[in-house]
Amino acid sequence: MPFKKIFLNEKDIPRRWYNLAADLPSPMQPPLGPDGNPLKPEMLAKVFPMNIIEQEVSTARWIDIPDEILELLTLWRPAPLRRALALEKYLLTPAHIYYKDESTSPAGSHKPNTAVAQAWYNKKFGIKRLTTETGAGQWGCALAFACNLIGLECKVYMVRISFDQKPLRKIMMQTWGANCIASPSGQTHAGRQILKKMPHTPGSLGIAISEAVEDAVTDKSGSSRYSLGSVLNHVLLHQTVIGLEAKKQLKIAGERKPDVVIGCVGGGSNFAGIAFPFICDKIHGEKIEIIPVEPTACPTLTKGPFTYDFGDTAGLTPLLPMYTLGHGFVPEPIHAGGLRYHGMAPLVSQAAVEGLINPRAFDQIKCYEAAMLWAKTEGTICAPETSHAIACTIDEAKKAKKEGKEKVILFCYSGHGLMDLAGYDKFLSGKLTAYSMPKHKIEESLRPLKNFPKARKIKTGRW
C-alpha cells in the first residue's frame, strides 16, 4: 500500500536555509535607491535590522538556522508530506500526486516559517515593535503569532477588502495581541492621501505596505521596524525549509525526484519555499517542470513586464527588478487576497527571465471548482490561494493520463481555508465571476513606469 503520509523526525528539520541567489545562472540586477544608483545595505537600516539586511544581500548558498529558531520551528515542523490518493483515483491518472501540507502551523499556513525567523532576528537586534501589511490575513496572523511567541508588539495594516471579507482573520491577530486596522487608514500620510483620491478603494497590498513602512520609519524612538511576508530575498530564504523537507520525504516514499513542482504565487514566498531547492536541481541538470500559478485577475508573471518598480504604492521602498503590473495597481476584489500583489519577488522574477519556471494563470471559478473537487476527494478545505496550485495539479494529472506517463507531481498546500468560507459561500451561491484583467487596464496601470530605469532581461538561454 502506498504511503498516504510521510513524516520526518524533529532531528530531520533542515539546519540551513537554501539561497537561490548563489546558483542563478544570471545574477539578479541590484535594487536601486531614490537617485537611481544601486542601493547600499545601510540605506535599509531604518526599515530592517542589520542582521536581516545581511541575509537580504547574501549570495552564500547555505545560511545556518540558529538553534533558537529551530526550537521554535519544532512547534509544527517538520510538516507532513501527503499523497493525494483519492484525487488520483478520481482522476484515473497514473501520476503520483504529493503535497507538502503547510496548513499544520498554528496560523494555518506556510507564513510562520519566516515570521518566527524575522521576529527572532528583530528581537535579537533590540527591536520592540514590528509593523506589517497583510492581504488575505495569513501573513498578519503569522506575524501576530510570532511576535506573541517572542515578545514583540505587532501592528498590521490589512487590505480593506480582506478586512471586510475575512473578519475572523482580524480576530486571530487580536487573539495573539496584534493591532489590526483596515488599509488605507487615516493613521498614516500615505493612507490619508489615498483615501483623499479614492475614498471607496478596496485597498491593495501596495497601499498597505506604504502605510506599514511609513509607520515603522517615522517612529521617533527608533524601536520599530517593518516586516514583510513575501517578495524579498530573506523571506524566500526562510521558506526553503518546505522544499528541503519535501526532498527527504520523497526519498522515503520511494520517489527519485518530482517531474512537476507547483505552487500558487502572489509575491512568491510559498512558491519559492517549495520550488527553490528543486530549481537548484534543475540548474544542475535535472529535468523538472516548475510552475508558479497566479490569478488571471492579477497576472503579474504572465502579462506584466520585467522592469524596475516600487514595491509599494507610495514609492517608499527601493526600486526592484521584477515582473510588475505597476505600483499603483488596485486589483479586483477576488477572494484569493494573498495573490493580489502588483509585483513579483526579484528572485522568482529572475528565475522566470532565465526560463527556469513556466508561469500560468487561472481564473477564480476554475480554482474554486478545483477546491470543491479537492474537498470532496481529499476531505480538506483549502485556502483560495492554494486552490490555484490544486487547479494546476489537476491539469497536470490529466495531462499525465493523456500521455500515459507515471509522473510525480509535487505541490505546496500553502494553507487551509477555514477562515475563508465566505468565498466558498459566494461560489456555491453563484455570485463569483471568472475575471481576467483586460489589456487596457494593465497598460493604464503601467503608465507611471514610463520614465523608470529599465531592467534588462539577462539570461543564459539554457532553458
Summary of the structure (lengths in Angstrom):
residues: 463
radius of gyration: 20.4
end to end distance: 37.5
largest distance: 64.0
contacts: 1772
relative contact order: 0.16
helix: 44%
strand: 17%
